[in-house]
Amino acid sequence: MEESRLCQWTVIRSVLAILQWWGFNVTVIIMNKWIFQKLDFKFPLTVSSIHFICSAIGAYLVIKVLKLKPLIVVDPEDRWRRIFPMSFVFCINIVLGNVSLRYIPVSFMQTIKSFTPATTVVLQWLVWRKYFDWRIWASLVPIVGGILLTSVTELSFNMFGFCAALFGCLATSTKTILAESLLHGYKFDSINTVYYMAPFATMILAVPAIVLEGSGVIGWFHTHPSPAHALIIIFSSGVLAFCLNFSIFYVIHSTTAVTFNVAGNLKVAVAVLVSWMIFRNPIPYMNAVGCGVTLVGCTFYGYVRHMLSQQPPPGTPRTPRTPRNRMELLPLVNDKLDDKV
């Protein structure tokens, strides 16, 4: 009886963890799109800076004040030699995500972000000359095919937004690969990652945001009918973006690696559906098919990675950085954190 109740509680806990993760993630994405489209606040650098500031403050409160998470101590020298380069790539990734969200629909942007596994594998193969099992390459075929079908049939296609999303995938892949070497020896969770990287990212982005968008933001203040209410929404999105990191930490510890992979791809489908219900951007039939094929491909890719990690063929070189458990399934700078902005 006790085992049965424990099993039921485990299932309920996993479902609740996934639902709250979906809720925070989809809400942040929709709010960001609302800021760019409905509030006419077309300043992705400024929005990213606000999110970084909110995340830095939130991580400080959680670790230093509330002490909900222990601080992972990093040597001062390593902060500049290791953390700073990672923060730079992290910053570029976040900004590109926001830029793409300004120019293309949420559905298209989320589908393109699913291209990240392919760019990661290709970069590791081309630049780092790492070996991959043929099944990994085969799992990338539906991802690439789905992205191509979605791009060709997208009615709201914008080349600048498409390129920003695509280069964002490359930045995510670069960040994940660099994390293996730059942060070797440090086992960061999502909260400690934000604690160290958000201040650096704010410092990197603050000057470009002021120089490139400062005058535009001032002009928006003078022309918007209710800037105070709009600012509340903008800063609320930053607070929710930090809460998203906490939800990621919770869902990792409440689900298995396979469940997390499937839930992550279903989250994209939920975000696409909710964004369509709110913004009513047209989604042709073949476009929806392309998105579905991409998500199925991502799920298959995660399944193949998991199976290879469980049953490595004897005498065959291991697929590089194959995740051995649910913690290793995530990039160091969480891919779900990137969705926030």
N, C-alpha and C positions, 0 to 999 in steps of 0.2 A: 504493500500500500504506500509506504513512504517513498519507495523508488518511483512508483507511478506518479505521485504528486510532484516529486522532484523533476521528473521528465516533463510533466505538464507545465510546471513553472519555467523550466528552461525554454520550452517552445514559446510560451507567452512572453517571456523576457526578450527572446530573439525578435519576435514579431513587433513588440513595442519599440525596440531599439531601431529596427528598420524603418518603422513608420515615422518616428521622430526625426530620423536622419533624412528621409524623403521630405518631410515637412519643412525642415530648415533649408534644405538644399533648393527645393523648388521655389520656396518663398523668396530666397535671396536672388535667384535668377530672375524671377518675375518682377521683383522690386527694381532690380537694376535696369531691366528693359523698360519698366514704367518710368524710371527716372530719365532715361534717354529719350523715350518716345512721347510720353504724356506730359511730363514736367518740362520738356524741351531743355533739359540740362545736359547739353551735348559736350561734356567735358570729361572724357574717360580718365585722363591723368589725375584730375582733381578727385573724382570718385574713388579711384584706386588709392590715392593718398589718404583720403578719409577712412577707407577701410583698413589700411595699414595702421593708422593711428588708433582706431578703435580696437584692433586686434592686439596691438602692443600693450595698450592699457588693460584690456581684458586678461591677457596672459599674465601680466604683472600682478593683478588682483588675485587671480586664481592661485599663483605659485607663491607670491611673497606675502600677501595679506590674508587670504582665506586658507592658504596652505592645503588646498585640495589635491595638489600634485607636487611631488618632490622635485626640486630643481636639479637638473643634470648639469654638473659643474663643467665648464669649458675653460681651458687656459686662455688668458688674455691674448697670447700670441696666436693661438688657433682661431680665435674669433675673427681676426683680420686675415689670417692666411687661409682659413678654411670656410668659415661662416660667411664672410663678406662676398667671395665669388659666388657662392651658392645663392646668397640673397640677391645678387645682381641678376642672375638668370631667373630666379623666382619673380623678381620685379618685372622683368621683360615679359614673362609668361602671363602674369596677371593683367598687365596693361594691354597686351595683345588680345586677351580674352574680352576685356571691356570694349576695346575698339571694335572687335568683330560684332559684339552684341549691339553696338550702336547702329551698325549698317545692315545687318542681316537678321532674319527672324530667329527666335530661340530654337525652333525645331531644326533649322539648317545648321545653326552654330553647334548645337549639342551633337548632331550627327557627325559633323566634321571632327569634333573633339574625340569621338570614338576611334579616329584614325591613329591615335597615339600609340597603340601597341605596334602597328606597322612601322611607324617612324622610329620607334625605339629599337626594334629588331634590325632594321636596315642600317641605322647609325652604328650600332654595335658591330655589325658585320663589315661595313665599309671602313669605318675609322679605326675600330679597336680589333678587327680581324677575329672576332669571336665565333665559335662554332654554334650552330643551331641544328637541332634535329629536323628532318624533313617534314615532320608533322606540324612543327611550329610554322614553317613556311606555308604549308597547305591551309592552315587555319587562318592565314592572312588573306587568302583569296576572296572569301565572301566580304571581308571588311573593305578591301579596296574596291570590289565590284559594287557594293552597296553605296559607297561614297561617290563613285563615278555616276551611278544612276541617279542619286539624289541631286548631285550638282547639275546634271544635264536637264533635269525636269523641274528645278527650283524656279518658281515664277518671280520671286523677289530677289533673284541673284544679283549680288553686287561684288565686283571683282576685288575691290579694296577690302571689304569685310571678309570675303572668302580667303584672301591671302593672309589677312591678320589671323584668322582662325587656324589656317594651315601652318603658319610660322609659329603660332602658339603651341601646336602639337609638337613641332620640332624643339621648341624651348622646353616643354614638359619632358620630352625624351632626353634632352641634354642634361637637364636638372637631375633626372633619375639616374643617368649614367654617371655623372660627376659625383653624385652622392656616395657611390661605392668607393671612390678613391679619396675624395676630399674629407669626408666625414667618417672614415674608417675608424672604428674603435668607440664611437659614440652611438648609443642606442636611444635615439630621440623618439618620443611620441609626438602626436600632433600639437599638443599644448607647448611643450618645450621648443619645438620647431618654430612656432609662432613667436615665442618669447625672445628668441635670439635673432630671428630673421626679420620680423616686422619692423623693429627700429632701424635696422640697416636699410631696408626697403624704403622706409619713409624718408630717410636721409638722401637716398639716391634719387627719389622721384620728386622731392619737394621743389627743388630749383627748376627742373623742366616744367613742372605743373604751373609754377608762378610765371615763368617767362612765356610759355606758349599759350596758356589759357587764362592767365590772371585778368587781362583786360576783358576777355569774353565773360568771365564770371561776374565781374563788376557790372558789365552791361546787362547781364541776365538779372541781377539784383534790382536794377532800375526799371526793367521792363516787365518782369513777372508780376502778375496781379497779387499773389500771396506768397512771397518768398519764405516767410517764417514757417508756414505749413509744409512747404516743399523741403526746407532744410531738415525738418523733423523726420520726413520720410527718408532723406538721404542719409542722415546719421543713424536712423533706425536700421537701415540696410547694413551699415557697418557693424552695428552691435549684433545683428543676426548672423552676419558673416563670421564673427568670432564664435558665436554659439554653435555654428555649424562645425567648427573644429572640435568642440566638446562632444557633440553628437557623434562625430566620426570615432573619437576615442572610445565612446560607449559601445557603438555598434561593433567595433573590432573585437572587443572583449566579450561580446554576447552572441556571436555567430561563428560558424566555421568559415574556412577560406572559400569553399565552393559556394556557400550561401551568400557570402559577401560579394562574390563575383557576379552571381545571378542578380542579386538585389541591386547592385550598382548599374547593371544594364537595364533592368526594369525601371530604375529611377529616371533614366533618360527618357523612356517611353512616357512615364508619368509627367515629366517636365514638358515634353512636346504636347501632350494632350491638354494640360492645364493652360499652357501658353496659347494654344489654339482657341480654347474656350474664352480666354480673356481678350486676346488681341485680334482674333478672327483672321489671321493671315492665311491666305489660300494654300492648301496642301493638296496637290494633284494626287491621283491614285498611285501612279508610278513613283512619285516622290515618297509616299508613305511606304511603298514596297521596298524602295532603296534603303530607307531608314530601318525598316524591320530586318532586312538582310544584314545590314551593318551590325545591328545589336545581336543578332543570332551569331554572327561571326565573332564578335567580341566574347560572347559567352562560350563559344566553342574554343577560342584561343585560351581563355582562362582554364577551361576544363583540360585541355591538352597540357598546359603548363603544370597543372596540379597532378595529372596522371604521370607525367615524366618525373616529377619530383618524388612521387611515391614508389615508382618502379623503374629506376634507372637501368638500362640494359647493361649487363656486365661487359667490361672492356670498352665501352663507348664513352667518349668524353662527355661530361655533364653539361647540359644546357646551361650557359652562364647565368648565375644568379637566379637559378630556379628556386622559387619560394618553397621553403621547407615547412612553414607554418603560416598562420593567418597574419602574423605581424609582418613577415617578409613579403607578403602579397602586395603591400602598399609601397609606393615610392616614399623616399624619406620625406620629401616635401609633398604632402599628400595630394593626390590627383583630385580628390574630392574637395580639398581646400581650394584648388584652382577654380572650381566651379563657382566659388562664392562671388567672384568679381567679374 
